[in-house]
Amino acid sequence: MITTDHQQSSTGDSDTRNLPSPPAVAQVEVGLLQNFCTLLYCADSREAALVDPAWEVDRLLREAARLDVRITKALITHGHPDHVEGIAALVSATGATVWVSAAETNRVHGVLRGSAVGQGADVAFQTVGDQDIVPIGKRGVRALLTPGHTAGGTCFLADGFVVTGDVLFVGGCGRTDFPGGDTSQMWASLQRLAALPEETVIYPGHNYGTTPTSTMGRELLENPYLRCASLDEFRALRERKRRA
């Protein structure tokens, strides 16, 4: 588990302009698929948002208790089961509002359907759009719609770091051969992320790399998917046949 309190930096890009003060971060690995659940919290109000409640929700709640924070929001990068399987348990325990892009809402409802929280009837949803600010106490993050792995994939950008879900990994990127995936969109999303300041810390959705986190500068130098010079080169790399 990694806990960090990021400080503000000065930027001018439209994605990074006028960002709110950044929340602190606690990164917790859960499950057999090496998922990272990212806890974002305000040190002043003790309010928190949990990104992608996957599995081991009891452990995540213990981490929130250890940090003395109260989870009021669940932020969803995308609706694949390995990122939302724990959402019913989280909402049941905390009453958290679910923030998710419109294109991923049906996937989340599908997970909630038939759960103990009553087919989603008691769940408060907030549709998140591109560049929307998500407040977390006195801090906050900005939603960046980054399709490619799924149709409504979303990254959450703060001043100094970005939570990337399955769009960008340390040394890799998400697959595009699942339903809703699109290689051209993934390329565009990665180019958008690549324009962030080089010191931006990356918190990925899985522990697939040599380190749990990275920086955009390091990824630009080392990540083969970000080193592609064109969409055609990226497509050839991303769509190459996977070994059995």
C-alpha positions as CSV (number, residue, x, y, z in Angstrom):
1,M,0.0,0.0,0.0
2,I,1.3,3.4,-1.0
3,T,0.1,6.6,0.6
4,T,1.1,10.0,-0.8
5,D,0.1,13.6,-0.3
6,H,0.6,15.5,-3.5
7,Q,1.2,19.3,-3.8
8,Q,0.0,21.7,-6.4
9,S,2.0,22.6,-9.5
10,S,1.6,25.2,-12.2
11,T,0.2,24.1,-15.6
12,G,-1.5,25.7,-18.6
13,D,-3.0,22.9,-20.6
14,S,-6.8,22.8,-20.8
15,D,-7.0,19.5,-18.9
16,T,-4.7,20.8,-16.1
17,R,-5.8,24.4,-15.9
18,N,-7.6,25.5,-12.7
19,L,-7.5,22.1,-11.1
20,P,-8.7,22.1,-7.5
21,S,-6.3,21.3,-4.6
22,P,-5.3,17.6,-5.0
23,P,-6.5,14.9,-2.6
24,A,-4.1,12.6,-0.8
25,V,-3.7,9.1,-2.3
26,A,-3.7,5.6,-0.8
27,Q,-3.1,2.8,-3.3
28,V,-4.2,-0.7,-2.3
29,E,-3.7,-3.9,-4.3
30,V,-6.6,-6.4,-4.1
31,G,-7.6,-9.6,-5.7
32,L,-6.0,-12.2,-7.9
33,L,-5.8,-9.9,-10.9
34,Q,-3.6,-7.5,-9.1
35,N,-6.1,-4.7,-9.1
36,F,-5.3,-1.4,-7.6
37,C,-8.1,0.4,-5.7
38,T,-7.2,4.0,-5.2
39,L,-8.5,5.9,-2.2
40,L,-8.5,9.7,-2.7
41,Y,-9.2,11.8,0.4
42,C,-9.2,15.3,1.8
43,A,-7.0,15.7,4.8
44,D,-9.1,18.6,6.1
45,S,-12.7,17.2,5.9
46,R,-11.7,13.5,6.0
47,E,-14.0,12.9,3.1
48,A,-12.9,10.3,0.6
49,A,-13.6,8.8,-2.8
50,L,-12.7,5.2,-3.7
51,V,-11.8,4.6,-7.4
52,D,-12.9,1.2,-8.8
53,P,-14.1,-0.9,-5.8
54,A,-13.0,-4.3,-7.0
55,W,-12.7,-7.0,-4.4
56,E,-11.8,-7.2,-0.7
57,V,-14.1,-4.3,0.3
58,D,-13.7,-5.2,3.9
59,R,-10.0,-4.6,3.6
60,L,-10.6,-1.3,1.8
61,L,-13.0,-0.2,4.6
62,R,-10.3,-1.0,7.1
63,E,-7.8,1.1,5.3
64,A,-10.3,4.0,5.2
65,A,-10.8,3.5,9.0
66,R,-7.0,3.5,9.5
67,L,-6.8,6.8,7.7
68,D,-9.8,8.1,9.6
69,V,-11.6,9.0,6.4
70,R,-15.3,8.6,5.3
71,I,-16.0,7.2,1.8
72,T,-18.7,9.3,0.2
73,K,-18.1,8.6,-3.4
74,A,-17.2,5.7,-5.7
75,L,-15.5,6.8,-8.9
76,I,-15.6,4.3,-11.7
77,T,-13.0,4.3,-14.5
78,H,-14.9,1.6,-16.4
79,G,-17.4,-1.1,-15.8
80,H,-15.5,-4.3,-16.3
81,P,-16.4,-6.7,-13.5
82,D,-12.8,-6.7,-12.1
83,H,-13.2,-3.0,-11.4
84,V,-16.8,-2.9,-10.0
85,E,-17.4,-6.3,-8.4
86,G,-17.3,-4.7,-4.9
87,I,-19.5,-1.8,-5.6
88,A,-22.6,-3.2,-4.0
89,A,-20.8,-4.0,-0.8
90,L,-19.2,-0.6,-0.7
91,V,-22.5,1.3,-1.3
92,S,-24.2,-0.9,1.3
93,A,-21.5,-0.1,3.9
94,T,-21.1,3.6,3.2
95,G,-24.0,4.9,1.1
96,A,-21.5,6.3,-1.4
97,T,-22.7,8.0,-4.5
98,V,-21.5,6.4,-7.7
99,W,-19.8,8.7,-10.2
100,V,-19.6,7.1,-13.6
101,S,-19.7,8.1,-17.3
102,A,-22.9,7.6,-19.2
103,A,-21.5,4.9,-21.4
104,E,-20.5,2.8,-18.4
105,T,-23.7,3.2,-16.4
106,N,-25.4,0.1,-17.7
107,R,-22.4,-2.1,-16.8
108,V,-22.5,-0.8,-13.2
109,H,-26.3,-1.4,-13.0
110,G,-25.7,-4.9,-14.2
111,V,-23.4,-5.6,-11.3
112,L,-25.8,-4.1,-8.9
113,R,-28.8,-5.9,-10.3
114,G,-29.9,-8.6,-7.9
115,S,-27.5,-7.4,-5.2
116,A,-28.3,-6.7,-1.6
117,V,-28.7,-3.0,-2.4
118,G,-31.9,-3.8,-4.3
119,Q,-31.2,-3.7,-8.0
120,G,-29.6,-0.2,-7.7
121,A,-32.8,1.4,-6.6
122,D,-31.2,2.8,-3.4
123,V,-28.0,3.8,-5.1
124,A,-27.3,7.4,-5.9
125,F,-25.7,7.9,-9.4
126,Q,-23.9,11.0,-10.7
127,T,-23.1,11.0,-14.4
128,V,-19.7,12.3,-15.0
129,G,-18.8,14.1,-18.2
130,D,-15.5,15.1,-19.8
131,Q,-13.6,17.7,-17.7
132,D,-16.1,17.6,-14.9
133,I,-14.7,18.4,-11.5
134,V,-15.5,15.8,-8.8
135,P,-15.2,17.4,-5.4
136,I,-13.7,15.4,-2.6
137,G,-14.1,17.5,0.6
138,K,-12.1,20.6,0.0
139,R,-10.1,18.9,-2.7
140,G,-11.0,17.4,-6.0
141,V,-10.2,15.7,-9.3
142,R,-11.1,16.3,-12.9
143,A,-12.7,13.5,-15.0
144,L,-11.1,12.9,-18.4
145,L,-13.1,10.7,-20.8
146,T,-10.6,8.4,-22.3
147,P,-12.3,5.7,-24.4
148,G,-10.5,2.8,-26.1
149,H,-10.4,0.0,-23.6
150,T,-14.2,0.6,-23.1
151,A,-16.5,3.1,-24.7
152,G,-16.8,5.3,-21.6
153,G,-13.5,4.8,-19.9
154,T,-12.6,7.7,-17.6
155,C,-9.4,8.8,-15.9
156,F,-9.3,11.0,-12.9
157,L,-6.8,13.8,-13.0
158,A,-5.5,15.8,-10.0
159,D,-2.9,18.5,-9.7
160,G,0.2,16.3,-9.8
161,F,-1.2,12.8,-10.5
162,V,-3.7,10.9,-12.6
163,V,-5.6,7.6,-11.9
164,T,-5.7,5.8,-15.2
165,G,-7.7,2.6,-14.7
166,D,-7.0,0.3,-17.6
167,V,-6.1,3.0,-20.1
168,L,-2.5,3.4,-19.2
169,F,-0.4,0.9,-17.1
170,V,3.2,1.1,-16.0
171,G,4.9,0.0,-19.2
172,G,1.7,-0.9,-21.0
173,C,-1.9,0.0,-21.9
174,G,-5.3,-1.6,-21.9
175,R,-6.5,-4.1,-24.4
176,T,-8.9,-3.0,-27.2
177,D,-10.3,-6.3,-28.3
178,F,-13.0,-6.5,-25.6
179,P,-16.6,-5.3,-26.5
180,G,-16.6,-1.5,-26.6
181,G,-12.9,-1.4,-27.2
182,D,-11.5,0.7,-30.1
183,T,-7.8,1.0,-31.0
184,S,-8.1,4.4,-32.7
185,Q,-9.8,5.8,-29.6
186,M,-7.2,4.2,-27.3
187,W,-4.5,5.9,-29.4
188,A,-6.2,9.3,-29.0
189,S,-6.7,8.8,-25.3
190,L,-3.1,7.9,-24.8
191,Q,-2.0,11.0,-26.7
192,R,-4.2,13.1,-24.4
193,L,-2.6,11.6,-21.3
194,A,0.9,12.0,-22.9
195,A,0.3,15.7,-23.1
196,L,0.2,16.0,-19.3
197,P,3.2,17.4,-17.5
198,E,6.1,14.9,-17.4
199,E,6.1,15.0,-13.6
200,T,2.5,13.7,-13.4
201,V,2.4,10.6,-11.3
202,I,0.4,7.7,-12.8
203,Y,-1.7,5.4,-10.6
204,P,-2.8,2.5,-12.9
205,G,-5.7,0.1,-12.4
206,H,-3.4,-3.0,-12.1
207,N,0.0,-3.8,-10.7
208,Y,1.3,-5.0,-14.1
209,G,4.5,-3.0,-14.2
210,T,8.0,-3.1,-12.6
211,T,6.8,-0.5,-10.1
212,P,3.3,0.3,-8.6
213,T,3.4,3.9,-10.0
214,S,5.3,5.8,-12.6
215,T,5.5,9.3,-14.1
216,M,4.4,10.5,-17.5
217,G,8.0,11.4,-18.3
218,R,9.2,7.9,-17.6
219,E,6.4,6.3,-19.6
220,L,7.1,8.5,-22.6
221,L,10.7,7.2,-22.5
222,E,10.0,3.5,-21.7
223,N,6.4,2.5,-22.5
224,P,6.3,1.0,-26.0
225,Y,2.7,2.1,-26.6
226,L,3.6,5.7,-25.9
227,R,6.7,5.5,-28.0
228,C,4.7,4.7,-31.2
229,A,5.1,7.4,-33.7
230,S,1.7,6.9,-35.5
231,L,-1.7,5.3,-35.2
232,D,-0.6,2.6,-37.7
233,E,2.4,1.7,-35.6
234,F,0.3,1.7,-32.4
235,R,-2.3,-0.5,-34.1
236,A,0.2,-3.0,-35.2
237,L,1.6,-3.3,-31.7
238,R,-1.7,-3.2,-29.8
239,E,-3.5,-5.6,-32.1
240,R,-0.7,-8.2,-32.6
241,K,-1.9,-11.7,-31.8
242,R,-1.7,-12.6,-28.1
243,R,0.2,-15.7,-27.2
244,A,-2.0,-18.5,-26.0
